Amino acid sequence: MNDAPARVLDALRRAGDEPCSGASLSSDLGVSRAQVWKHVEGLRARGYAIEGERGDGYRLRKAPDRLYPEELHHGLETQWLAKTIHHFEEVDSTNRVALELAREGAAHGTAVVAEGQTAGRGRLGRSFFSPPHQNVYTSIVLRPRLTTAEAPTLILAAAVAVAETVADEVGEPDRIEIKWPNDVLIDERKTSGILVELGVEATRVAFCVLGIGVNLNVDPATFPDEFRARATSVSACCERRVDRAAFTRRLYTRLEEVFDLHAREGFAGVRPRFDALFRMQGARVRVQDLDGARTEGRVDGVDPDGALRLSRNGGSERVLAGDVTVVKEDPA
């Protein structure tokens, strides 16, 4: 949306239930009444419910359930994150778009958001189920001052922000957990995945793209067969529809706060909040690495650099990457 329609929308919002006359909008915005009408019609075409009677003025009655920049910026109080938002009705992958923007010099905090994805990506080359107008699919360009060795802790910090935002929505924090390294679970079922892709210069991170998908309003019964038994959505757990724009604003705000803390204090500053959401301690797990090799052990914790530490065969082993499955054990 260009500047003039956005200003009309802002004026209607500020007016609340009071009507805004075409004449007052024309005077305030410095455009003709015909242009005001054209902008109002454009807003209606995008899903905004705007009442208008001759001689009575215009009233905004309802905003559409869309993640337009105007909706996400309305009430957003971040300092640097999502100040620029690129919105798409549909893309193959928000991460792919954000990576292109990052390589072209996009600023720290630039966000990409899509209503749907045709080829959403998760870790280890997996797909991410991305039906339109149901969930949140966003990718953010970051330019942190990190070495490549420190970069894995960024995904753990992001997981904290996502998990805390989900917990706020659900209202029952004990139901929420982080599954190392990038999944957020509700009642042991996945509701969010996180993907970080890096651009590096020698041993430093030049930029990274953080991709986040959160299942908000999708009906779990519509999940593909391979996901249905182990995935859920926030609305299914809350038993109510989630306001996607409000959730995304809270997510951006929490991400900025956590990333600022990470920038000041490293993962150590975020660690207490991570530990409060990490419930894998002591669990028996199976890890499959990128080559398909499998390792089993008991979780000893997470090291300061983000590696998962396993106890096995009387010793300790570090896992830097892989697919982790909790092994259900029969009660003694």
Order of alpha helices (4+ residues) and beta strands (2+ residues): alpha-alpha-alpha-beta-beta-alpha-beta-alpha-beta-beta-alpha-beta-beta-beta-beta-alpha-alpha-alpha-alpha-beta-beta-beta-beta-beta
